[in-house]
Amino acid sequence: MIQKYMSAPVKQILKHSAFYLALLTASSSVGCSAIRGSSQPQEPILSQTAPVAPTQPNQLTPIRSSDNPDYVTQVVKQTGPAVVRINSTRTVQEELQDPSIEQFFGGQAPRKQQVQRGTGSGFITSADGRVVTNAHVVEGADSVVVVLTDGRRLRGEVVGTDRVTDLAVVKIDATGLPTARLGNSDNLLPGQAAIAIGNPLGLDNTVTQGIISATGRSSADVGVPTERINFIQTDAAINPGNSGGPLLNSSGEVIGVNTAIIQGAQGLGFAIPINTVKRIAEQLATKGRVDHPYLGVQMGELSPELRSQINQSNAGFKVNQDSGVIVIAVAPNSPAARAGLRPGDVIQSVNNVAIQSSRQVQEQVEASSIGNPMQITVKRGNQTEAIAVKPEQLPVQEAVDRRG
């Protein structure tokens, strides 16, 4: 797993070899959550317990776009009722920047409370009220309100959030709810249809259409701090407020959770693949947390340019090959450090799987179990070394750092 531990020379090396983009999480208008002043109108009184709705869980059948030119309408009719708006409020402490007041508080600026309000999207995955959304939509919220398409406003309980993948599960007290059908994100191809439903900029139940532009976009590709997701890229319009909403295929199946956009760009939106969502959401629903195996290494994919940059720097090691996955830095007191991995090691295999890319290493780490040794073979100079590394749970601060 890529970490942020690196020396200044290594930072300079990566500055020329990495691709950096400024990103906005696709929540509401300010920052990661829709932030409005506390002077905004208060939410109306909520239903306490939702009455049993006459609407039953959708009996879904695949929609063939080739047979129906209005297939988007059918997709929206089928899945739209399962898409929800999520309103959250959180109270933050804000310092009063007034020197004339500070003198009365011993030089310490007094604080005032401010209520921040945010809006995002989500979708219902079980008829008894399980809702999937982004972590940044609900994390730290004092209250969560889930607004259904039939107008009901229900209190939501945050079952669990995972900052590393930016996913969350919310539970509402209701039965007989319409549900979204989950697809398979492993077989997606660029050019396939992509449909987004959500609440961008507070405009409820907005539908946009495009295609899947690419699959397998790593965090290095798109410039986000997390390294745990290979994103789906789409040109379907994604805007603040779409966060947590579904990305659908032409059959009306959810293939991803919309989560990020590139600031200042058009047609560059990113979604978390639904197969990742299934795994994370199940852990959140059953345990309230997610286990993320952690090694503590920073990796790079060698090229003639990167080799030259390393060898001309004072990184502390030299490279004599132009391809492979090299360990650039090892986090202090990490599992990798305790096992003996070193900067300059070139990873050849992990658990007997030949390694060609850093993504393969990350996939092997994610598939491992905490405390269960991983067998890593590295080339160190002219020698081959076999090293057993026991993954540990990703430290909390590391998870925080990944979300920026």
C-alpha positions in Angstrom: 0.0 0.0 0.0 1.4 3.4 -0.9 2.3 5.6 2.0 3.3 9.2 2.4 6.6 8.5 4.2 9.4 9.7 2.0 12.5 11.8 2.2 12.9 15.2 0.5 15.0 13.7 -2.4 12.4 11.0 -2.9 9.7 13.7 -3.0 11.6 15.4 -5.7 11.8 12.1 -7.6 8.1 11.5 -7.4 7.3 15.1 -8.3 8.5 14.4 -11.8 7.1 10.9 -12.2 3.6 11.3 -10.7 0.5 12.8 -12.2 -1.2 15.3 -9.9 -4.7 16.7 -10.3 -6.8 18.8 -7.9 -10.0 17.0 -7.0 -13.2 17.9 -5.4 -15.3 15.2 -3.7 -18.6 15.3 -5.3 -20.7 16.4 -2.4 -22.5 19.6 -2.0 -21.3 23.1 -2.7 -18.6 23.8 -0.1 -15.8 21.3 0.6 -16.8 17.7 1.3 -20.2 18.5 2.5 -22.9 21.0 1.6 -22.1 23.7 4.0 -24.6 26.5 4.5 -24.8 29.0 7.4 -26.8 28.3 10.4 -29.2 31.0 9.3 -30.7 28.6 6.7 -34.2 27.4 7.3 -34.5 24.4 9.7 -35.5 21.0 8.5 -39.2 20.2 8.9 -40.3 17.8 11.6 -39.6 14.2 10.6 -41.7 11.1 10.6 -40.7 9.0 13.6 -41.3 5.6 12.1 -42.1 5.2 8.5 -45.5 3.7 7.8 -45.4 0.6 5.7 -45.4 1.9 2.2 -47.5 0.2 -0.4 -44.5 0.2 -2.7 -42.9 -3.2 -2.7 -39.3 -4.0 -3.5 -38.7 -3.7 -7.2 -39.2 -6.8 -9.3 -36.4 -5.9 -11.7 -35.8 -7.3 -15.1 -32.9 -6.4 -17.3 -33.4 -3.6 -19.8 -31.9 -4.0 -23.2 -30.9 -0.6 -24.6 -30.7 -2.0 -28.1 -34.4 -2.9 -28.0 -35.6 0.3 -26.5 -34.4 3.8 -27.6 -35.9 5.2 -24.4 -34.0 2.8 -22.1 -32.8 5.6 -19.9 -36.4 6.4 -19.0 -36.9 2.7 -18.1 -33.8 2.7 -16.0 -34.9 5.7 -14.1 -38.4 4.4 -13.6 -37.0 1.1 -12.3 -34.2 2.3 -10.1 -35.1 6.0 -9.4 -37.4 5.2 -6.4 -34.5 3.6 -4.6 -32.3 6.8 -4.9 -32.5 9.1 -1.8 -31.3 12.5 -0.8 -29.3 12.6 2.4 -29.2 15.8 4.5 -26.7 16.1 7.3 -25.9 18.7 9.9 -22.8 19.0 12.1 -21.8 21.5 14.7 -18.3 23.0 14.5 -16.4 25.3 16.8 -15.1 28.5 15.2 -12.7 30.9 16.7 -13.7 34.6 17.0 -10.9 36.5 15.4 -11.2 39.8 17.3 -8.1 41.0 19.2 -10.2 43.4 21.3 -12.1 40.3 22.7 -9.1 38.1 23.1 -7.6 40.3 25.8 -10.5 39.4 28.0 -9.8 35.6 27.6 -6.0 35.6 28.4 -5.0 35.8 24.7 -7.1 32.8 23.8 -9.7 33.5 21.2 -13.2 32.5 22.3 -15.2 30.0 20.2 -18.6 30.0 18.8 -20.7 27.2 17.5 -21.8 27.1 13.9 -24.1 24.6 12.3 -23.1 23.3 8.9 -25.5 21.6 6.6 -24.7 19.2 3.8 -26.6 17.4 1.1 -25.6 14.3 -0.8 -27.2 11.2 -2.4 -27.5 7.5 -1.6 -29.4 4.4 -2.6 -31.4 1.8 -0.8 -30.0 -1.8 -0.9 -32.4 -3.6 1.3 -36.2 -3.3 1.7 -35.8 -2.8 5.5 -33.9 0.4 5.0 -30.1 -0.1 4.5 -28.7 2.8 2.5 -25.3 3.1 0.9 -23.6 6.5 0.5 -20.2 8.2 0.7 -18.5 8.6 4.1 -17.9 12.3 3.5 -21.6 12.9 3.2 -22.4 11.7 6.8 -19.2 11.5 8.7 -19.2 13.6 11.9 -22.8 14.5 11.4 -25.0 15.3 14.5 -28.1 14.3 12.6 -28.8 12.6 9.3 -32.1 12.8 7.4 -32.9 10.5 4.5 -35.5 11.9 2.0 -37.3 9.4 -0.1 -38.7 10.1 -3.5 -42.2 9.8 -2.1 -41.5 12.8 0.1 -41.0 11.0 3.4 -38.2 12.3 5.6 -36.7 9.7 7.9 -34.1 9.9 10.6 -31.0 8.0 9.6 -28.6 6.1 11.8 -25.0 5.9 10.6 -24.1 2.3 11.0 -20.5 2.8 9.9 -18.1 4.8 7.8 -14.9 3.9 6.1 -12.6 6.9 5.2 -10.2 4.7 3.2 -12.8 3.9 0.6 -15.1 6.9 1.3 -18.1 4.6 1.9 -20.8 4.6 4.6 -23.9 2.6 5.5 -27.0 4.4 6.9 -30.1 2.7 8.4 -33.6 4.1 8.3 -36.6 2.6 10.1 -38.9 1.5 7.3 -40.1 -1.6 5.5 -41.2 -2.5 2.0 -38.8 0.0 0.4 -37.8 -0.1 -3.2 -34.3 -1.3 -3.7 -31.6 -0.9 -6.3 -30.2 -4.0 -8.0 -26.5 -4.3 -7.7 -24.5 -5.3 -10.8 -21.0 -6.6 -11.5 -18.2 -4.0 -11.9 -15.5 -6.5 -12.9 -16.8 -6.9 -16.5 -17.2 -3.3 -17.4 -15.8 -2.0 -20.7 -15.1 1.6 -21.9 -17.9 2.8 -24.1 -20.7 1.1 -22.3 -23.6 3.3 -21.2 -23.5 5.0 -17.8 -26.4 6.8 -16.1 -26.1 8.8 -12.9 -29.0 9.7 -10.6 -28.6 12.0 -7.6 -29.2 15.4 -6.2 -26.6 17.8 -7.6 -26.6 21.3 -6.1 -29.9 20.4 -4.3 -31.7 19.6 -7.5 -33.5 16.4 -6.5 -33.7 13.3 -8.7 -31.5 14.6 -11.5 -30.6 12.2 -14.2 -27.5 12.4 -16.5 -26.2 10.1 -19.1 -22.9 9.3 -20.6 -20.5 6.4 -21.1 -17.9 4.6 -19.1 -14.7 6.4 -20.1 -12.2 4.1 -18.5 -11.9 1.5 -15.8 -9.2 0.7 -13.2 -8.2 4.3 -12.7 -5.9 4.2 -9.7 -5.5 6.9 -7.1 -2.2 7.9 -8.8 -4.1 8.3 -12.1 -6.7 10.6 -10.7 -4.8 12.4 -7.9 -6.8 11.4 -4.8 -5.0 10.6 -1.6 -6.5 7.2 -1.1 -4.8 4.2 -2.7 -7.5 1.6 -2.0 -9.8 2.1 -5.0 -9.5 1.5 -8.7 -12.1 4.0 -9.9 -14.6 3.9 -12.8 -14.2 7.0 -14.9 -17.3 8.4 -16.6 -18.3 11.4 -18.6 -21.9 11.3 -17.3 -22.3 14.7 -15.6 -21.4 14.5 -11.9 -21.7 17.6 -9.7 -21.6 18.5 -6.0 -24.5 16.7 -4.4 -24.1 13.6 -6.5 -21.8 12.1 -3.9 -23.1 8.7 -2.8 -25.5 8.3 -5.6 -25.5 5.4 -8.0 -23.9 5.0 -11.4 -26.0 2.6 -13.4 -25.6 0.5 -16.5 -28.2 0.2 -19.3 -29.9 -2.7 -17.5 -30.6 -0.5 -14.5 -28.0 -2.2 -12.3 -25.8 -0.2 -9.9 -22.2 -0.5 -11.1 -20.6 2.2 -9.0 -21.0 4.9 -6.3 -20.3 8.4 -7.6 -17.7 10.1 -5.4 -15.3 12.6 -7.1 -14.8 15.1 -9.9 -11.8 16.9 -11.1 -12.0 20.6 -10.4 -12.2 22.8 -13.4 -12.6 19.9 -15.8 -15.6 18.7 -17.8 -16.6 15.1 -18.3 -14.2 13.7 -15.7 -16.2 12.0 -12.9 -15.2 9.0 -10.9 -17.2 6.2 -9.1 -16.3 3.5 -6.7 -16.8 0.1 -8.3 -19.9 -1.7 -7.0 -17.9 -4.9 -6.2 -15.8 -2.9 -3.8 -18.9 -1.3 -2.4 -20.5 -4.7 -1.7 -17.5 -5.9 0.2 -17.1 -2.7 2.3 -20.8 -2.2 2.9 -21.2 -5.8 4.2 -18.4 -5.2 6.8 -19.8 -1.9 7.8 -23.3 -3.4 8.2 -22.1 -6.4 10.3 -19.1 -4.9 12.2 -19.5 -1.2 11.9 -15.9 -0.9 10.6 -13.7 -2.3 7.9 -10.4 -4.1 8.2 -7.7 -2.7 5.8 -4.5 -4.7 5.8 -1.4 -2.4 5.9 2.2 -2.9 5.1 3.7 0.6 5.1 5.6 0.9 1.9 5.7 3.6 -0.8 6.1 2.0 -4.3 6.9 3.3 -7.7 6.9 1.6 -11.1 10.3 1.8 -12.7 11.0 3.4 -16.0 14.3 4.7 -17.5 13.3 8.2 -16.4 12.6 7.2 -12.8 15.7 5.1 -12.7 17.8 8.1 -13.8 16.1 10.4 -11.3 16.8 8.0 -8.4 20.4 7.3 -9.4 21.1 11.1 -9.7 19.6 11.8 -6.3 20.8 11.1 -2.8 17.9 8.7 -2.1 20.3 6.3 -0.4 20.1 3.5 -3.0 20.8 2.9 -6.7 18.7 1.1 -9.3 20.1 -1.0 -12.1 16.9 -1.9 -14.0 14.3 -0.1 -16.0 11.2 -2.0 -15.1 9.5 -3.5 -12.0 7.9 -2.2 -8.8 10.4 -0.6 -6.5 10.1 0.2 -2.8 10.9 3.9 -2.6 10.2 4.3 1.2 9.3 2.3 4.2 7.2 3.7 7.0 8.9 3.7 10.4 7.6 1.0 12.9 5.4 -0.5 10.1 4.9 -4.2 9.4 7.2 -3.8 6.3 10.0 -2.1 8.4 9.8 -4.9 11.1 9.9 -7.6 8.4 13.1 -6.1 6.9 11.8 -4.5 3.6 14.1 -1.7 2.5 14.0 1.2 0.1 15.5 0.1 -3.2 14.0 -3.4 -3.0 12.3 -4.4 -6.3 9.3 -6.6 -5.7 9.2 -9.7 -7.9 6.3 -11.7 -6.4 3.7 -11.6 -3.7 2.3 -14.9 -2.4 3.8 -16.5 -5.5 2.0 -14.1 -7.9 4.5 -12.4 -10.3 4.3 -8.6 -9.9 4.3 -6.3 -12.9 2.6 -3.2 -11.4 2.1 -1.5 -8.0 -1.6 -2.1 -8.5 -1.0 -5.9 -8.3 0.8 -5.4 -5.0 -2.1 -3.4 -3.6 -4.6 -6.0 -4.7 -2.6 -8.7 -3.0 -2.5 -6.7 0.2 -6.2 -5.9 0.1 -6.9 -9.6 -0.4 -4.8 -10.7 2.6 -5.8 -11.2 6.2 -4.5 -9.1 9.1 -1.8 -11.1 10.9 -1.5 -13.7 8.2 2.1 -13.5 6.7 2.5 -12.5 3.1 5.4 -14.0 1.2 7.2 -11.3 -0.7 10.2 -11.9 -2.9 12.4 -9.0 -3.7 15.5 -8.3 -5.7 18.0 -6.5 -3.5 21.1 -5.5 -5.5 22.2 -8.8 -7.1 20.6 -11.0 -4.5 17.0 -12.4 -4.2 15.5 -12.2 -0.8 12.3 -13.9 0.5 10.6 -11.8 3.2 7.5 -12.7 5.3 5.4 -9.6 6.2 2.4 -9.7 8.6 -0.1 -7.1 7.6 -1.7 -5.0 10.3 -4.8 -2.9 10.5 -4.3 0.5 8.8 -3.6 3.1 11.5 -6.4 5.6 12.1 -4.2 8.6 11.2 -3.1 7.0 8.0 -6.8 6.6 7.0 -7.4 10.3 7.9 -4.4 11.4 5.8 -5.7 9.5 2.8 -8.8 11.7 2.7 -6.8 14.9 2.6 
